[in-house]
Amino acid sequence: MTRRRSSFFRRGRWLPRFVPGLTALLLAVCLLPLLPATARAADPPPPSAPAARAAVAAMQPGWNLGNTYDAIPDETSWGNPPVTRELLRKVKSEGFRSIRLPVTWGVHQGAAPDYAIAPAWMAKVRQVVDWALDEDLYVMINMHHDSWMWVNNLSADHDAVLARYTATWTQIAAEFRDKPSRLVFESINEPTFSGTSGDDQNYRLLDELNTAFHRIVRASGGGNTDRLLVLPTLYTNADQGRLDALAAHLTALRDPMVVTTVHFYGWWPFSVNIAGYTRFDATSEKDLTETFDRVYNTFVAHGIPVVIGEYALLAYDHNRPGIIERGEQRKYFEFLGNYARERQLTTMLWDAGQFLNRNTLQWRDPELFAQIKSSWTTRSGTAASDLLFMPKSGAVTSRTLTLNPNGTDFEGLRHGSRTLVHGRDYTVSGNQLTLTAAALTELAGDRTYGVNATLEAGFSRGVPWRIDVITYDTPVLSNASGTTSGGVTIPTRFRGDMPATMEARYDDGSNAGPASWTPYQQWDTAFSAYTGDSIKLTPDFANSLRDGSRVTLTFHFWSGVLVTYYVTRTGDTLTGTTA
């Protein structure tokens, strides 16, 4: 996880994401295969040792201590409290069997040539490692934001960067050489390189770093001679070329105690809510299955374990609900957990404080975590939606919802402590669940705007599926004005409904907004709706509009209602109207 690729809560990252043996190292690198990516995976790499496979299996499931020791400049700088032993006990009690400890070392190092790591910083890292090991957890420590802070300059400042990388890992290896085998080293987080000629050079640079890491750790002796080592693909990405390049490197290393890692944050348009991808649909499923299949076929099928070192959704943030609808989140995590099990992948949840509140040691969304936890062992039934809308006025009619049993059996509906009666309150035909008009009339009561009742659909396995019965009316937007520097705040009476996405088009039909390639603009980049009284058009959106232009906005709400709004830019002023 880094903050370099987006301005939002990057994968849960809050905004506030030496030269001993150098000659031998360079000789070793020169002997590695340097073929183009398309030619690098002719033969599968040799399998990992049984001990390596057993260790990675024993690490499932894993949890990231994100935005803490990777934070800049210190552990509390990105909003989390200091780590306590109670936190690690909580993580262990919830069923996690490993933690990934991302560490940014560079801001705690002295000058060349020693690049000495500050003793106080090393002591902090050592303390957390010891606490976690005492809790019988596996621990994976790495070099984290250093990847984009200075390691990425390897091409332009080769010798200095390699010297610093070598000095850093030499100190880490020496510090932890006698720790138990449940401590695991990861060479670098999300490796990236600037100023290169393309992927072939990037692969060579990553091979060089991974070779240096491997040599340093193995030569440091003690438990490091056969400690489990984890190597990433370029960018920790699972495109086939990245996987093939790493496979070729493993073949060159021929170390049975080396395994691999990639990261996964979902189909990008869905994970950030852009281009109209508001649902975890067949496209998002296909992206996930094809990614995990590539990883399985390249490594796992040949006896090489894979750690999904980070997974979540890019735009998931407890502070900004609405970007990804709650039920769609649940479907994503349910599907991911199951398919990772099918493909024998060890998963490590990226948690920068958006899942577990480290001040209270409580899950911010217990229902969502229950879904994640259940996916480690079984499937759960879901449905096409967790939202069932009824209009404010008019006769109440029956409503039908499609169930997704996912191999389970539907067992019934509950409202609080009351079990609804099949035939009277609801019927089931195949996977079609229909709530009767009589039941909905009772559940809706006086039909106050918003959630009138919450049902639980029970299945034979897994966790229940939540269904909110909601009364709504067409939202009402009002005229507004703003500026390119401040954006536009549109007074809005939501009347029980919730926005899903926003289209923006000029009068000539072309796309308007920062994402000019799609009319459906990105939540939080172009617009947001975090309060109960307004929709916000961002300064980025305002500045992207052509001067003198009028833009038609179409707001899509989860009830299915569409509301049209118009924005005109004149110089630095924007005027919003309903007609």
RODO-2510 file (C-alpha; in nm, 4 decimals, decimal comma):
residues 579
     n   res          X          Y          Z
     1     m     0,0000     0,0000     0,0000
     2     t     0,1252     0,3402    -0,0946
     3     r    -0,0268     0,6833    -0,1318
     4     r     0,1310     0,7518    -0,4658
     5     r    -0,1473     0,6351    -0,6978
     6     s    -0,4569     0,8145    -0,5766
     7     s    -0,5740     1,1061    -0,3691
     8     f    -0,8490     0,9234    -0,1854
     9     f    -0,8188     0,6863     0,1107
    10     r    -0,5729     0,4803    -0,0898
    11     r    -0,6487     0,1197     0,0011
    12     g    -0,7389     0,2378     0,3461
    13     r    -0,4565     0,4901     0,3731
    14     w    -0,5732     0,8110     0,5381
    15     l    -0,4874     1,1508     0,3892
    16     p    -0,3482     1,3451     0,6670
    17     r    -0,1907     0,5029    -0,0465
    18     f     2,6797    -0,0645     0,2794
    19     v     2,8008    -0,2390    -0,0121
    20     p     2,9748    -0,5566     0,1093
    21     g     2,9801    -0,8176    -0,1626
    22     l     2,8532    -0,5763    -0,4284
    23     t     3,0737    -0,7282    -0,6966
    24     a     2,9415    -1,0748    -0,6237
    25     l     2,5873    -0,9384    -0,6223
    26     l     2,6232    -0,7734    -0,9615
    27     l     2,7729    -1,0923    -1,1046
    28     a     2,4781    -1,2917    -0,9723
    29     v     2,2318    -1,0468    -1,1247
    30     c     2,4055    -1,0645    -1,4606
    31     l     2,3561    -1,4388    -1,4618
    32     l     1,9768    -1,4070    -1,4193
    33     p     1,7578    -1,4479    -1,7286
    34     l     1,7011    -1,1095    -1,8908
    35     l     1,4566    -1,2120    -2,1620
    36     p     1,1446    -1,0109    -2,2455
    37     a     0,8365    -1,0838    -2,0365
    38     t     0,6691    -1,2769    -2,3162
    39     a     0,9563    -1,5259    -2,3218
    40     r     1,0268    -1,5640    -1,9527
    41     a     0,7913    -1,8391    -1,8422
    42     a     0,8676    -2,1277    -2,0736
    43     d     0,9153    -2,3665    -1,7823
    44     p     0,7512    -2,3492    -1,4395
    45     p     0,9832    -2,2737    -1,1457
    46     p     1,0696    -2,5555    -0,9060
    47     p     0,8205    -2,6147    -0,6242
    48     s     0,8680    -2,4702    -0,2788
    49     a     0,9591    -2,6974     0,0082
    50     p     0,6803    -2,8714     0,2024
    51     a     0,7762    -2,6536     0,5008
    52     a     0,7173    -2,3382     0,2959
    53     r     0,3802    -2,4613     0,1736
    54     a     0,2778    -2,5596     0,5267
    55     a     0,3839    -2,2225     0,6673
    56     v     0,1877    -2,0193     0,4112
    57     a    -0,1185    -2,2383     0,4685
    58     a    -0,0811    -2,1838     0,8438
    59     m    -0,0774    -1,8061     0,7885
    60     q    -0,4362    -1,8082     0,6595
    61     p    -0,6099    -1,5785     0,7388
    62     g    -0,3884    -1,2748     0,7818
    63     w    -0,4334    -0,9105     0,8859
    64     n    -0,2331    -0,5981     0,8036
    65     l    -0,1281    -0,3554     1,0751
    66     g    -0,1643    -0,0744     0,8200
    67     n    -0,1039     0,2989     0,8633
    68     t     0,1137     0,2445     1,1673
    69     y     0,4806     0,1519     1,1252
    70     d     0,4475     0,2374     0,7589
    71     a     0,3096     0,5827     0,8488
    72     i     0,5247     0,8891     0,7855
    73     p     0,6938     1,0135     0,9932
    74     d     0,5784     0,8084     1,2922
    75     e     0,3337     0,5402     1,3985
    76     t     0,0514     0,7762     1,5023
    77     s     0,0919     1,0219     1,2130
    78     w    -0,1876     0,8701     1,0020
    79     g    -0,4552     0,8528     1,2690
    80     n    -0,3989     0,5276     1,4554
    81     p    -0,3030     0,4994     1,8227
    82     p     0,0197     0,3309     1,9358
    83     v     0,0177    -0,0465     1,9023
    84     t    -0,0661    -0,2423     2,2149
    85     r    -0,0400    -0,6057     2,3018
    86     e    -0,4169    -0,6031     2,3556
    87     l    -0,4629    -0,5139     1,9883
    88     l    -0,2698    -0,8206     1,8794
    89     r    -0,4637    -1,0371     2,1227
    90     k    -0,7857    -0,9038     1,9730
    91     v    -0,6668    -0,9856     1,6225
    92     k    -0,5731    -1,3371     1,7310
    93     s    -0,9059    -1,3868     1,9115
    94     e    -1,0960    -1,3028     1,5929
    95     g    -0,9388    -1,5955     1,4106
    96     f    -0,6437    -1,4330     1,2342
    97     r    -0,3337    -1,6501     1,2279
    98     s    -0,0816    -1,4027     1,0896
    99     i    -0,0148    -1,0326     1,0713
   100     r     0,1679    -0,8365     0,8065
   101     l     0,3718    -0,5581     0,9620
   102     p     0,4406    -0,2914     0,6990
   103     v     0,7428    -0,0808     0,8004
   104     t     0,8810     0,2361     0,6429
   105     w     1,2485     0,2504     0,7382
   106     g     1,3863     0,5407     0,5384
   107     v     1,2534     0,8228     0,7571
   108     h     1,4258     0,6598     1,0556
   109     q     1,7708     0,6178     0,9015
   110     g     2,0950     0,8069     0,9306
   111     a     2,3171     0,9233     0,6496
   112     a     2,5393     0,7274     0,4136
   113     p     2,7355     0,5101     0,4187
   114     d     2,5881     0,3301     0,7213
   115     y     2,2230     0,4318     0,6840
   116     a     2,1846     0,3345     1,0479
   117     i     1,8262     0,2633     1,1554
   118     a     1,7338     0,4605     1,4671
   119     p     1,7576     0,2265     1,7690
   120     a     1,4250     0,3517     1,9071
   121     w     1,2492     0,2699     1,5785
   122     m     1,4052    -0,0750     1,5569
   123     a     1,3027    -0,1367     1,9170
   124     k     0,9405    -0,0489     1,8371
   125     v     0,9307    -0,2891     1,5463
   126     r     1,1013    -0,5609     1,7516
   127     q     0,8496    -0,5172     2,0338
   128     v     0,5495    -0,5680     1,8043
   129     v     0,7179    -0,8680     1,6430
   130     d     0,7797    -1,0206     1,9850
   131     w     0,4244    -0,9542     2,1024
   132     a     0,2806    -1,1136     1,7903
   133     l     0,5083    -1,4156     1,8121
   134     d     0,4136    -1,4560     2,1780
   135     e     0,0497    -1,4711     2,0640
   136     d     0,1481    -1,7580     1,8325
   137     l     0,0919    -1,5465     1,5222
   138     y     0,3011    -1,5578     1,2090
   139     v     0,4541    -1,2185     1,1344
   140     m     0,5575    -1,0829     0,7935
   141     i     0,7699    -0,7673     0,8019
   142     n     0,8791    -0,5729     0,4986
   143     m     1,0252    -0,2543     0,3525
   144     h     0,7123    -0,0527     0,2753
   145     h     0,6865     0,3097     0,1600
   146     d     1,0579     0,3141     0,0952
   147     s     0,9533     0,1626    -0,2373
   148     w     0,8275     0,4978    -0,3694
   149     m     1,0282     0,7273    -0,1432
   150     w     1,3768     0,6270    -0,2573
   151     v     1,4015     0,2693    -0,3871
   152     n     1,2128     0,3709    -0,7024
   153     n     1,5134     0,5831    -0,8013
   154     l     1,7277     0,2726    -0,8589
   155     s     1,7571     0,3348    -1,2319
   156     a     1,8853     0,6924    -1,2017
   157     d     2,0945     0,6565    -0,8855
   158     h     2,1767     0,2893    -0,8985
   159     d     2,4760     0,2526    -0,6698
   160     a     2,3488     0,4775    -0,3927
   161     v     2,0035     0,3185    -0,3854
   162     l     2,1425    -0,0349    -0,3911
   163     a     2,3868     0,0558    -0,1138
   164     r     2,1049     0,1883     0,1018
   165     y     1,8800    -0,1088     0,0292
   166     t     2,1650    -0,3448     0,1185
   167     a     2,2454    -0,1567     0,4394
   168     t     1,8811    -0,1537     0,5445
   169     w     1,8194    -0,5239     0,4948
   170     t     2,1563    -0,6088     0,6496
   171     q     2,0431    -0,4394     0,9705
   172     i     1,6950    -0,5931     0,9652
   173     a     1,8339    -0,9411     0,9018
   174     a     2,0867    -0,9062     1,1836
   175     e     1,8233    -0,7784     1,4259
   176     f     1,5843    -1,0685     1,3687
   177     r     1,8200    -1,3529     1,2719
   178     d     1,7427    -1,5564     1,5835
   179     k     1,3651    -1,5157     1,5851
   180     p     1,1437    -1,8238     1,5339
   181     s     1,0553    -1,9432     1,1877
   182     r     0,7086    -1,7884     1,2231
   183     l     0,8759    -1,4577     1,1386
   184     v     0,8725    -1,4035     0,7613
   185     f     1,0540    -1,1411     0,5508
   186     e     0,9049    -0,9654     0,2453
   187     s     1,1617    -0,7917     0,0241
   188     i     0,9722    -0,4766    -0,0799
   189     n     0,6152    -0,3478    -0,0949
   190     e     0,4611    -0,2713    -0,4347
   191     p     0,7945    -0,2218    -0,6162
   192     t     0,7981     0,0536    -0,8755
   193     f     1,0776     0,2262    -1,0658
   194     s     1,0929     0,5704    -1,2204
   195     g     1,2734     0,6837    -1,5339
   196     t     1,2997     0,3388    -1,6920
   197     s     1,2611     0,2319    -2,0531
   198     g     0,9749    -0,0074    -1,9787
   199     d     0,8859    -0,3402    -1,8235
   200     d     1,1976    -0,5294    -1,9271
   201     q     1,4178    -0,2847    -1,7388
   202     n     1,1740    -0,2800    -1,4481
   203     y     1,1937    -0,6592    -1,4256
   204     r     1,5727    -0,6488    -1,4238
   205     l     1,5771    -0,3900    -1,1469
   206     l     1,3322    -0,5881    -0,9359
   207     d     1,5343    -0,9057    -0,9928
   208     e     1,8402    -0,7181    -0,8723
   209     l     1,6667    -0,6018    -0,5544
   210     n     1,5204    -0,9434    -0,4805
   211     t     1,8562    -1,1085    -0,5406
   212     a     2,0256    -0,8658    -0,3021
   213     f     1,7561    -0,9265    -0,0412
   214     h     1,7894    -1,3031    -0,0766
   215     r     2,1686    -1,2974    -0,0526
   216     i     2,1734    -1,0648     0,2504
   217     v     1,9189    -1,2610     0,4506
   218     r     2,0648    -1,6030     0,3763
   219     a     2,4202    -1,4873     0,4520
   220     s     2,3184    -1,3376     0,7876
   221     g     2,3017    -1,6831     0,9446
   222     g     2,0970    -1,8060     1,2378
   223     g     1,7326    -1,8662     1,1598
   224     n     1,7710    -1,6624     0,8423
   225     t     1,9508    -1,9418     0,6597
   226     d     1,6175    -2,1088     0,5890
   227     r     1,3643    -1,8433     0,6932
   228     l     1,0590    -1,8118     0,4687
   229     l     1,1110    -1,5258     0,2224
   230     v     0,8370    -1,3562     0,0208
   231     l     0,9018    -1,1920    -0,3165
   232     p     0,6562    -0,9594    -0,4957
   233     t     0,5812    -0,9159    -0,8611
   234     l     0,6391    -0,5773    -1,0213
   235     y     0,3888    -0,3373    -0,8599
   236     t     0,2671    -0,6480    -0,6696
   237     n     0,0367    -0,6835    -0,9692
   238     a    -0,1046    -1,0097    -1,1038
   239     d    -0,0962    -0,9417    -1,4784
   240     q     0,0519    -1,2436    -1,6551
   241     g     0,3720    -1,0662    -1,7593
   242     r     0,4433    -0,9739    -1,3973
   243     l     0,3810    -1,3294    -1,2824
   244     d     0,5996    -1,4783    -1,5561
   245     a     0,8873    -1,2455    -1,4713
   246     l     0,8792    -1,3476    -1,1060
   247     a     0,8490    -1,7152    -1,2006
   248     a     1,1683    -1,6831    -1,4049
   249     h     1,3426    -1,5217    -1,1084
   250     l     1,2376    -1,8058    -0,8779
   251     t     1,3830    -2,0507    -1,1274
   252     a     1,7137    -1,8652    -1,1109
   253     l     1,7162    -1,8526    -0,7297
   254     r     1,6203    -2,2186    -0,6807
   255     d     1,5491    -2,1647    -0,3101
   256     p     1,2697    -2,3910    -0,1801
   257     m     1,1924    -2,1503     0,1073
   258     v     1,0891    -1,8617    -0,1198
   259     v     0,7240    -1,7863    -0,1980
   260     t     0,5396    -1,5097    -0,3798
   261     t     0,2959    -1,2264    -0,3160
   262     v     0,0494    -1,0087    -0,5070
   263     h    -0,2164    -0,7582    -0,3952
   264     f    -0,5824    -0,7360    -0,4903
   265     y    -0,8338    -0,4531    -0,4487
   266     g    -1,1037    -0,5549    -0,6925
   267     w    -1,2120    -0,4518    -1,0400
   268     w    -1,0966    -0,0898    -1,0415
   269     p    -1,4180     0,0800    -1,1684
   270     f    -1,6231    -0,1007    -0,9026
   271     s    -1,3658    -0,0483    -0,6286
   272     v    -1,3800     0,3321    -0,6668
   273     n    -1,7330     0,3747    -0,8131
   274     i    -1,6652     0,5105    -1,1602
   275     a    -1,8049     0,4426    -1,5092
   276     g    -2,1353     0,3248    -1,3639
   277     y    -1,9933     0,0179    -1,1894
   278     t    -2,1941     0,0481    -0,8702
   279     r    -2,2520    -0,3255    -0,8237
   280     f    -2,0377    -0,6320    -0,7716
   281     d    -2,1556    -0,7745    -1,1017
   282     a    -2,0408    -1,0395    -1,3474
   283     t    -1,7620    -0,8143    -1,4752
   284     s    -1,6197    -0,7680    -1,1260
   285     e    -1,6501    -1,1412    -1,0572
   286     k    -1,4714    -1,2225    -1,3819
   287     d    -1,1859    -0,9847    -1,2990
   288     l    -1,1408    -1,1543    -0,9615
   289     t    -1,1594    -1,5114    -1,0860
   290     e    -0,9258    -1,4480    -1,3788
   291     t    -0,6740    -1,2780    -1,1489
   292     f    -0,6764    -1,5599    -0,8954
   293     d    -0,6682    -1,8178    -1,1748
   294     r    -0,3534    -1,6619    -1,3230
   295     v    -0,1861    -1,6643    -0,9833
   296     y    -0,2911    -2,0246    -0,9222
   297     n    -0,1823    -2,1505    -1,2637
   298     t     0,1545    -1,9733    -1,2529
   299     f     0,2523    -2,0609    -0,8977
   300     v     0,0179    -2,2642    -0,6783
   301     a    -0,0396    -2,5380    -0,9350
   302     h     0,3398    -2,5870    -0,9426
   303     g     0,3766    -2,6083    -0,5652
   304     i     0,4672    -2,2435    -0,4974
   305     p     0,2468    -2,0731    -0,2362
   306     v     0,1032    -1,7260    -0,2913
   307     v     0,0157    -1,4681    -0,0276
   308     i    -0,2404    -1,2049    -0,1207
   309     g    -0,0468    -0,9624     0,0964
   310     e    -0,3177    -0,6962     0,0814
   311     y    -0,6834    -0,7143    -0,0132
   312     a    -0,9817    -0,4869     0,0430
   313     l    -1,1619    -0,2336    -0,1767
   314     l    -0,9768     0,0796    -0,2858
   315     a    -1,2460     0,3261    -0,1829
   316     y    -1,3759     0,1472     0,1258
   317     d    -1,3638     0,3997     0,4104
   318     h    -1,5779     0,4008     0,7225
   319     n    -1,5499     0,7806     0,7308
   320     r    -1,7097     0,8129     0,3868
   321     p    -2,0001     0,5693     0,3556
   322     g    -2,1835     0,5485     0,0276
   323     i    -1,9006     0,5188    -0,2234
   324     i    -1,9570     0,1446    -0,2401
   325     e    -2,3009     0,0343    -0,1281
   326     r    -2,3011    -0,1848     0,1807
   327     g    -2,4591    -0,4943     0,0285
   328     e    -2,2260    -0,4770    -0,2716
   329     q    -1,9311    -0,4684    -0,0322
   330     r    -2,0592    -0,7806     0,1380
   331     k    -2,1041    -0,9673    -0,1897
   332     y    -1,7482    -0,8772    -0,2929
   333     f    -1,5880    -1,0013     0,0287
   334     e    -1,8016    -1,3147     0,0350
   335     f    -1,7012    -1,4057    -0,3189
   336     l    -1,3339    -1,3178    -0,2691
   337     g    -1,2948    -1,5242     0,0452
   338     n    -1,4512    -1,8280    -0,1169
   339     y    -1,2525    -1,8103    -0,4407
   340     a    -0,9265    -1,7539    -0,2554
   341     r    -0,9956    -2,0766    -0,0658
   342     e    -1,0690    -2,2601    -0,3897
   343     r    -0,7385    -2,1375    -0,5315
   344     q    -0,5478    -2,2107    -0,2084
   345     l    -0,4379    -1,8505    -0,1618
   346     t    -0,3503    -1,7051     0,1770
   347     t    -0,5211    -1,3686     0,2227
   348     m    -0,4185    -1,0736     0,4404
   349     l    -0,6821    -0,8047     0,4940
   350     w    -0,5517    -0,4497     0,4501
   351     d    -0,6721    -0,2693     0,7625
   352     a    -0,5545     0,0865     0,8139
   353     g    -0,8132     0,1392     1,0874
   354     q    -1,1160     0,1301     0,8591
   355     f    -1,2196    -0,2187     0,9734
   356     l    -1,0997    -0,2537     1,3339
   357     n    -1,1233     0,0531     1,5558
   358     r    -0,7945     0,0370     1,7384
   359     n    -0,9088     0,2737     2,0115
   360     t    -1,2058     0,0607     2,1148
   361     l    -1,0908    -0,2749     1,9709
   362     q    -1,4351    -0,3102     1,8130
   363     w    -1,5211    -0,3735     1,4488
   364     r    -1,6592    -0,0600     1,2883
   365     d    -1,9066    -0,2682     1,0863
   366     p    -1,9587    -0,5988     1,2718
   367     e    -2,1899    -0,7254     0,9989
   368     l    -1,9277    -0,6722     0,7296
   369     f    -1,6550    -0,8351     0,9363
   370     a    -1,8838    -1,1316     1,0077
   371     q    -1,9169    -1,1722     0,6304
   372     i    -1,5391    -1,1563     0,5828
   373     k    -1,4763    -1,4031     0,8649
   374     s    -1,7391    -1,6468     0,7416
   375     s    -1,5812    -1,6489     0,3951
   376     w    -1,2654    -1,8040     0,5389
   377     t    -1,4460    -2,1338     0,5881
   378     t    -1,7746    -2,1421     0,3954
   379     r    -2,0070    -1,9669     0,1554
   380     s    -2,2999    -1,7467     0,2508
   381     g    -2,6231    -1,6752     0,0688
   382     t    -2,6719    -1,3224    -0,0610
   383     a    -2,9287    -1,1448    -0,2787
   384     a    -2,9402    -0,9099    -0,5728
   385     s    -2,9670    -0,6244    -0,3248
   386     d    -2,9954    -0,5524     0,0447
   387     l    -3,2295    -0,2580    -0,0253
   388     l    -3,6048    -0,2957    -0,0773
   389     f    -3,7681     0,0384    -0,1616
   390     m    -4,1343     0,1281    -0,1195
   391     p    -4,2879     0,4606    -0,2307
   392     k    -4,4093     0,7030     0,0346
   393     s    -4,7616     0,7215    -0,0995
   394     g    -4,9984     0,4930    -0,2840
   395     a    -5,0957     0,1341    -0,2265
   396     v    -4,8327    -0,1010    -0,0860
   397     t    -4,7679    -0,3868    -0,3259
   398     s    -4,5593    -0,7031    -0,3018
   399     r    -4,1874    -0,6852    -0,3771
   400     t    -3,9638    -0,9550    -0,5268
   401     l    -3,5923    -0,9983    -0,4668
   402     t    -3,3602    -1,2462    -0,6382
   403     l    -3,1648    -1,4639    -0,3960
   404     n    -2,8090    -1,5826    -0,4619
   405     p    -2,7879    -1,9024    -0,2514
   406     n    -2,4240    -1,9711    -0,3480
   407     g    -2,4723    -2,3415    -0,2832
   408     t    -2,6689    -2,2945     0,0388
   409     d    -3,0374    -2,3464     0,1082
   410     f    -3,2684    -2,0582     0,1922
   411     e    -3,4250    -2,1228     0,5345
   412     g    -3,6475    -1,8248     0,6062
   413     l    -3,6869    -1,4623     0,7095
   414     r    -3,6689    -1,2965     1,0486
   415     h    -3,7599    -0,9500     1,1705
   416     g    -3,5880    -0,9038     1,5035
   417     s    -3,6995    -1,1941     1,7208
   418     r    -3,9984    -1,2753     1,5003
   419     t    -3,9879    -1,5421     1,2329
   420     l    -4,1894    -1,4451     0,9270
   421     v    -4,4419    -1,7006     0,8051
   422     h    -4,3960    -1,8612     0,4668
   423     g    -4,7082    -1,8267     0,2564
   424     r    -4,8478    -1,5379     0,4571
   425     d    -4,5531    -1,2986     0,4816
   426     y    -4,3470    -1,4203     0,1914
   427     t    -4,3247    -1,6828    -0,0828
   428     v    -4,0302    -1,8421    -0,2607
   429     s    -4,0283    -1,9634    -0,6202
   430     g    -3,6894    -2,0898    -0,7267
   431     n    -3,4559    -1,8091    -0,6253
   432     q    -3,7303    -1,5445    -0,6275
   433     l    -3,8203    -1,4227    -0,2796
   434     t    -4,1463    -1,2230    -0,2715
   435     l    -4,2623    -1,0280     0,0323
   436     t    -4,6398    -0,9905     0,0410
   437     a    -4,8175    -0,6570     0,0464
   438     a    -4,9608    -0,7408     0,3890
   439     a    -4,6199    -0,8095     0,5382
   440     l    -4,4688    -0,4941     0,3873
   441     t    -4,7603    -0,2843     0,5126
   442     e    -4,6918    -0,4084     0,8637
   443     l    -4,3147    -0,3680     0,8338
   444     a    -4,3345    -0,0156     0,6917
   445     g    -4,5640     0,1141     0,9633
   446     d    -4,6342     0,4841     0,9048
   447     r    -4,3880     0,4846     0,6131
   448     t    -4,1474     0,7379     0,7547
   449     y    -3,8682     0,8206     0,5117
   450     g    -3,5709     0,5881     0,5467
   451     v    -3,5310     0,2378     0,6877
   452     n    -3,8579     0,1173     0,8376
   453     a    -3,7518    -0,2410     0,9120
   454     t    -3,4529    -0,4698     0,8736
   455     l    -3,5007    -0,8344     0,7815
   456     e    -3,2556    -1,1229     0,7937
   457     a    -3,2643    -1,3879     0,5230
   458     g    -3,1283    -1,7076     0,6757
   459     f    -2,9402    -1,9739     0,4820
   460     s    -2,8160    -2,3197     0,5726
   461     r    -2,4558    -2,1976     0,5994
   462     g    -2,2712    -1,8756     0,6499
   463     v    -2,4131    -1,5509     0,7803
   464     p    -2,7646    -1,4109     0,7253
   465     w    -2,8329    -1,1574     0,4509
   466     r    -2,9634    -0,8214     0,5641
   467     i    -3,2600    -0,6631     0,3793
   468     d    -3,3581    -0,3053     0,4643
   469     v    -3,7185    -0,2092     0,3940
   470     i    -3,7030     0,1584     0,2973
   471     t    -3,9676     0,4216     0,2345
   472     y    -3,8652     0,6837    -0,0206
   473     d    -3,9817     0,9557    -0,2505
   474     t    -3,8063     1,1228    -0,5427
   475     p    -3,5212     1,3333    -0,3991
   476     v    -3,5532     1,7090    -0,4393
   477     l    -3,2501     1,9177    -0,5380
   478     s    -3,2444     2,2979    -0,5150
   479     n    -3,0728     2,5752    -0,7060
   480     a    -2,7210     2,6565    -0,5914
   481     s    -2,4066     2,8457    -0,6823
   482     g    -2,0374     2,7977    -0,6228
   483     t    -1,6886     2,8557    -0,7545
   484     t    -1,4113     2,6590    -0,9199
   485     s    -1,2098     2,6785    -0,5986
   486     g    -1,4858     2,5679    -0,3643
   487     g    -1,7129     2,3541    -0,5800
   488     v    -2,0900     2,3584    -0,5471
   489     t    -2,3004     2,2395    -0,2561
   490     i    -2,6470     2,1431    -0,3817
   491     p    -2,9138     2,1499    -0,1081
   492     t    -3,0882     1,8135    -0,1282
   493     r    -3,3862     1,6515     0,0403
   494     f    -3,3026     1,2850    -0,0043
   495     r    -3,6401     1,1688     0,1282
   496     g    -3,5203     0,8199     0,2195
   497     d    -3,3221     0,7558    -0,0979
   498     m    -2,9445     0,7365    -0,1511
   499     p    -2,7332     0,8372    -0,4528
   500     a    -2,5505     0,5618    -0,6399
   501     t    -2,3676     0,7510    -0,9151
   502     m    -2,3738     1,0651    -1,1313
   503     e    -2,3651     1,1145    -1,5075
   504     a    -2,2337     1,4401    -1,6550
   505     r    -2,2733     1,5484    -2,0192
   506     y    -2,2340     1,8717    -2,2119
   507     d    -2,5216     1,9934    -2,4262
   508     d    -2,3523     1,8404    -2,7319
   509     g    -2,3686     1,4979    -2,5665
   510     s    -1,9970     1,4653    -2,4895
   511     n    -1,8767     1,3605    -2,1474
   512     a    -1,8146     1,6259    -1,8827
   513     g    -1,6028     1,5962    -1,5699
   514     p    -1,2528     1,4865    -1,4683
   515     a    -1,3063     1,1360    -1,6133
   516     s    -1,3628     1,2459    -1,9724
   517     w    -1,3658     0,8844    -2,0976
   518     t    -1,6988     0,8071    -1,9282
   519     p    -2,0132     1,0055    -1,8472
   520     y    -2,0338     0,8320    -1,5082
   521     q    -1,8053     1,0327    -1,2835
   522     q    -1,6096     0,9006    -0,9867
   523     w    -1,7572     0,9359    -0,6411
   524     d    -1,5338     1,1598    -0,4258
   525     t    -1,3363     1,2874    -0,7253
   526     a    -1,6300     1,4588    -0,8984
   527     f    -1,9108     1,4441    -0,6424
   528     s    -2,0010     1,3148    -0,2982
   529     a    -2,2981     1,2866    -0,0637
   530     y    -2,1833     1,2359     0,2947
   531     t    -2,4362     1,4532     0,4739
   532     g    -2,8109     1,4203     0,4931
   533     d    -2,8805     1,7586     0,3363
   534     s    -2,6660     1,8055     0,0246
   535     i    -2,4767     1,6694    -0,2724
   536     k    -2,1310     1,8172    -0,3225
   537     l    -1,9714     1,8847    -0,6611
   538     t    -1,5975     1,8992    -0,6020
   539     p    -1,3514     2,1688    -0,7126
   540     d    -1,1932     1,9060    -0,9396
   541     f    -1,5252     1,8662    -1,1160
   542     a    -1,5857     2,2412    -1,1338
   543     n    -1,2412     2,3123    -1,2785
   544     s    -1,2780     2,0385    -1,5389
   545     l    -1,5784     2,2098    -1,7009
   546     r    -1,5364     2,4238    -2,0098
   547     d    -1,5919     2,7928    -1,9498
   548     g    -1,9270     2,9058    -2,0860
   549     s    -2,0620     2,5515    -2,0956
   550     r    -2,3782     2,3990    -1,9556
   551     v    -2,3657     2,0464    -1,8182
   552     t    -2,6559     1,8126    -1,7585
   553     l    -2,6149     1,6012    -1,4472
   554     t    -2,8178     1,2845    -1,4023
   555     f    -2,8127     1,1505    -1,0488
   556     h    -2,8885     0,7792    -1,0193
   557     f    -3,0422     0,6796    -0,6871
   558     w    -3,0533     0,3304    -0,5411
   559     s    -3,4331     0,3197    -0,5675
   560     g    -3,3935     0,3426    -0,9449
   561     v    -3,5070     0,7054    -0,9599
   562     l    -3,3174     0,9462    -1,1883
   563     v    -3,2972     1,3174    -1,1085
   564     t    -3,1738     1,5747    -1,3608
   565     y    -2,9801     1,8886    -1,2644
   566     y    -2,7980     2,1550    -1,4664
   567     v    -2,4690     2,3320    -1,4001
   568     t    -2,3346     2,6278    -1,5974
   569     r    -1,9816     2,7594    -1,5691
   570     t    -1,9103     3,1288    -1,6299
   571     g    -1,5473     3,2113    -1,5550
   572     d    -1,4810     3,0970    -1,1988
   573     t    -1,8504     3,0903    -1,1071
   574     l    -2,0835     2,7927    -1,1292
   575     t    -2,4604     2,8082    -1,1216
   576     g    -2,6754     2,5039    -1,0538
   577     t    -3,0435     2,4873    -1,1434
   578     t    -3,3195     2,2302    -1,1507
   579     a    -3,4447     2,3440    -1,4909
***
